[in-house]
C-alpha cells in the first residue's frame, strides 16, 4: 500500500532536519526520508587512521568529473544528520553586504532577491536552535542581530591566545568563531563536549557537536506524528497528469521499491543530489527535468575556493581544540594594499593535525610526529562565482557528473600570500604544508562540503526554478530547503544560512497547512542536549 503523509522531507541534514524539527509540533504527519542509516557511535569515530586513511565512513560512491571523465569519490556522507555529522560546526551569518551585488576579479557575484533583514530573524532562531557560541561585535563586519549569541565564545588555549595577540599586534581584528559545540565552560560537568582534538571533520562519539541528528532529528522524533525512514533512497518524483503537483515519491529501500504520497514534499538532499533528483524525474510535462522549464536546475554550482594550510609554530603547539579563532579583515578588501579593489576571503582555524594526518596528507614530510607537535592549521575561503556552465548532470541511470571551473584565482592567491606574509608575526616557520587531497592548495572537485546554488530562488521563473518561498515555480507542492537556493556562495560557511532558510521555509509550509511551527509557537530548545537521547546505533 502507498503510505501518505502531510509532509515528506527528503534528507535529514541541516535543512531537512530543521524543517522536520520546526513542523514536528504541528501535529501533521511528517515522514522524514534518509538515504543513509545512523552512523554508529564507536571508538573509530575519533580514529584519524580509520577516518582519513581507511575511509571507514565513506559511503557516497563515485561521481564523474565532466572536464576529463575521471571518476572521483566526493566528500559527501549519507547518514542521519547528513554532512553535519562531519562538519566543523562553524555557524556564520552571511555578511549584510553579501546580499547585494559584489564585484570580484572574475565577475560579479549577483544580488539576492531578499535582503539580510529578511533572513535576520531566522538567523536568530537558527543560532538558538544550534546553541551557537560567540561574542557579538568582535568581528568588525559582524551583521546586526537580535541579541547576543546564545552561549559565550569558546575560550582559546594558550598558543591560540598568543596567536590572537600576535594578529592584533599586526593590525588585524581576530575574533572568536561562531561555534556549534555543546560545551558549558562555566559548568563543564554539564557539557556533552569534552573539548577533544577530534572534532573538525570527525563524527562526535559523545554527541558534543551541534549536528542535525542531535539538534533537530532526534528531538523531532519524540513527537508521535514524525517518522524516520532510513536506508531509503529517493529515485524519482512523479507528478499528477497536470504536472503541477508531486503525486508520488518513489524510493529504493534495501533494494525494494516503495511509494509514498504527501500534500507537501520538501527536497533537502544537498545541492548536488537535489538537482540530480529533479533532473532524473523528467517526464512528458517536464522533459528537461522536474520544474526545469527555465533550464536552470543543476546550473550555477558553487563549491567555494576552500584550502587548508598547515603552518608550524616555532614553539610547540599543544592545543587540542584549535577551532576558536577567525580573521575577516580580508573579506571585502586587502587592508595592506589600498590599490586592490576586490574581496579576498576569510581565514579561520582548522582542526588540529596529528601525526597520522601529517603522515597521510604529506607523505614526504620529515618526522610527522614532531611536525604535528608544532602544527597550527588554517582554513581559507574565497568566494567563487555562479557560472552557468558549472553544473550537475545525470545520465539515464541517475549517475552524477559535475562540470566545474574555478573562479577568482587571483583572490585565492592573494589570501594565501597574506597569511604566509604573517608567519613571522605569528611566530611560525616560513614553510607551510598543503594537504595531499588538495590540488594546488585547493580542494579538488571532490571537495563538495560547501556545495550550493544549483536550484536558485527568485521572482522570475525564467531565471530561477524556485520562488521567494523556495517553492518550485512549476510544481505547487514541492519546496527545496537545502543550499540549492543560494544565489551566491559568499566566503563563509553555509550551514547556518541553510538552517535559517529552512526555518523560513517551514513557516511558509505551516501557513499553508494552517499550523504553527516550533519556532513561531515559542517552544524552547533544551539548554544542553542529553547525550543519552541519541542512542548508540
C-alpha positions, -999 to +999 in steps of 0.1 A: +000+000+000+012+036-007+018+055+025+005+090+028+019+119+049+010+155+052+047+164+046+075+143+032+110+156+039+138+142+017+172+144+035+179+147+073+209+171+071+209+208+082+180+218+060+158+187+062+164+183+099+154+219+106+122+217+086+112+185+104+120+199+138+100+231+131+070+212+118+070+184+144+048+203+169+021+210+143+006+175+147+008+170+110+020+136+098+056+140+088+077+114+071+115+121+070+133+100+044+170+095+047+192+077+021+217+065+047+214+049+082+225+060+116+263+065+119+274+041+146+289+056+177+322+037+181+357+044+191+367+046+154+347+079+153+378+095+167+404+075+149+422+095+122+435+064+106+400+049+103+385+081+091+410+096+067+432+068+055+409+038+057+378+058+047+357+039+072+326+061+069+329+069+032+296+058+016+290+083-013+301+061-042+316+078-072+308+107-094+323+118-127+344+150-134+329+163-167+362+180-176+382+149-182+358+120-174+377+107-144+357+091-115+362+105-080+349+100-045+331+131-033+333+143+004+297+135+007+281+114+035+248+096+037+239+093+073+211+106+096+223+142+101+238+143+067+272+161+062+268+178+096+279+146+112+314+155+099+313+193+097+335+217+116+304+233+133+313+269+124+280+287+120+285+321+104+258+345+093+263+359+058+275+395+059+249+421+052+267+432+020+267+396+008+230+400-002+239+427-028+260+425-059+297+421-053+324+428-078+352+402-079+383+398-100+365+374-124+330+389-124+300+400-103+285+379-076+248+386-081+224+402-056+199+380-037+162+386-042+158+391-004+178+412+020+198+404+051+169+419+071+145+393+057+167+365+070+179+381+102+151+368+125+156+333+112+194+336+118+184+345+154+163+313+156+189+292+140+216+303+165+193+295+193+184+261+179+221+251+173+233+269+206+260+289+189+289+302+209+305+336+201+310+372+211+288+396+191+307+426+176+343+412+178+342+407+141+342+442+127+319+431+098+295+411+121+260+418+108+233+431+131+214+405+153+185+404+177+208+399+207+240+383+219+250+348+209+231+321+229+264+310+245+297+328+253+326+323+230+347+291+234+380+301+251+414+300+233+440+276+246+473+293+254+490+290+220+459+303+202+456+331+227+491+341+217+481+338+181+452+362+187+475+387+204+500+385+176+474+390+149+461+420+168+496+434+170+499+430+132+469+454+128+442+427+123+410+421+142+408+384+152+375+372+167+360+342+183+345+318+158+307+313+160+309+277+171+282+250+174+298+229+201+277+218+231+300+229+258+294+249+290+329+260+302+314+275+334+300+242+344+320+216+324+304+187+342+271+196+324+287+196+289+283+170+263+315+182+246+348+172+263+369+195+241+388+168+223+412+171+193+389+151+170+360+174+162+366+191+129+359+165+101+352+138+126+318+124+138+314+130+176+314+099+197+298+118+227+272+138+208+290+170+218+287+186+184+256+205+173+248+184+143+214+179+126+208+145+142+214+157+178+198+192+174+168+185+152+161+149+141+161+132+175+140+160+191+115+158+162+112+120+166+099+125+201+067+136+185+044+107+176+035+123+143+071+122+130+085+090+114+120+085+100+128+060+072+164+052+069+182+034+040+155+050+018+170+065-014+145+086-034+149+077-070+122+097-086+094+123-080+063+117-101+037+143-109-001+142-114-014+145-150-012+183-149+024+182-140+017+208-113+020+186-082+042+158-070+018+128-067+043+101-057+077+098-041+095+067-054+120+051-030+145+023-032+147+009+003+170-021+008+166-030-029+128-029-027+106-002-044+084+018-021+060+046-029+049+075-007+025+104-012+021+137+006+004+170+004+037+188+006+072+175-004+104+191+008+136+183-010+167+187+011+192+161-002+220+186-007+225+209-036+240+183-059+217+154-051+186+176-050+194+189-085+202+154-097+169+140-084+149+168-102+168+161-134+162+123-131+125+130-126+119+142-161+085+134-176+063+144-205+053+176-187+088+183-175+110+169-203+142+187-191+137+177-155+111+183-129+105+221-125+132+228-150+113+249-177+139+276-171+168+253-178+185+264-147+181+233-125+216+219-119+234+251-131+253+277-111+271+251-089+293+267-064+318+249-040+338+278-026+375+282-031+385+263+001+421+255+010+439+243+040+474+254+051+494+239+079+519+263+095+545+253+121+549+272+153+585+279+165+574+266+199+553+235+204+515+239+200+498+216+225+464+229+216+437+202+215+405+222+205+420+246+180+390+259+161+383+291+181+397+319+161+389+337+128+400+367+108+378+386+083+399+416+077+404+404+041+368+397+035+360+428+014+395+442+007+432+439+013+440+462+042+477+461+033+471+472-003+448+502-008+450+498-046+434+463-045+397+468-054+383+433-048+374+410-019+399+384-008+383+360+016+382+347+052+406+328+074+397+306+103+415+280+124+412+244+113+411+212+134+445+203+149+466+180+128+481+149+145+509+126+133+486+104+113+471+133+094+505+148+087+519+115+075+488+108+054+485+143+038+522+150+034+538+116+028+573+131+022+572+151+055+601+147+079+591+133+113+553+137+112+550+134+150+573+164+155+556+184+129+522+176+144+535+189+178+542+223+161+514+225+136+489+254+135+462+247+110+443+273+089+413+271+066+410+297+039+378+305+020+374+327-011+341+332-029+335+315-062+311+327-089+278+310-101+288+303-136+261+290-159+283+262-172+292+250-136+266+223-134+252+190-123+240+165-149+227+129-147+227+100-171+198+076-177+208+056-146+209+087-124+247+087-122+261+122-114+286+143-134+299+176-122+313+203-145+331+230-126+356+257-134+371+277-106+370+314-105+387+343-086+421+326-086+439+359-081+419+364-048+428+329-037+465+336-043+463+369-025+447+354+006+473+328+008+501+354+003+488+375+031+486+346+055+522+335+046+533+371+050+521+369+086+541+338+095+570+357+112+545+379+131+526+348+145+559+331+155+558+304+128+584+289+105+584+301+068+575+267+054+538+256+052+523+223+040+492+217+020+471+186+023+477+158-002+440+157-012+443+193-021+453+203-057+475+234-057+464+242-021+427+240-030+402+213-026+397+194-058+363+188-074+356+162-048+355+188-020+318+194-021+311+201+016+301+237+008+281+228-023+253+253-032+234+272-058+220+245-082+183+254-078+184+291-071+154+312-060+140+344-074+108+360-085+112+353-123+105+316-133+125+322-165+158+326-145+151+308-111+134+274-106+123+284-070+101+313-059+109+335-030+094+309-006+117+283-021+087+265-037+091+255-073+075+279-097+063+250-118+053+224-091+029+238-065+036+214-036+074+210-039+098+230-018+136+230-015+153+235+019+190+229+014+217+251+000+204+247-036+186+280-033+217+301-028+223+329-054+259+334-044+283+314-022+297+343-002+330+335+016+318+320+049+305+286+059+270+279+045+254+258+073+237+285+094+222+301+063+208+266+053+192+262+088+179+298+089+162+295+055+149+260+063+131+275+093+117+302+070+105+276+045+089+257+074+070+288+084+056+290+049+046+254+048+029+257+082+009+286+070-002+266+040-012+238+063-029+261+088-005+252+116+023+268+137+059+258+138+080+251+169+098+284+165+066+305+158+049+288+188+078+299+211+087+264+221+121+263+240+151+244+229+170+224+255+198+240+275+221+212+265+210+181+246+213+149+267+238+127+250+218+097+261+189+109+240+208+099+208+210+061+211+241+041+202+233+026+168 
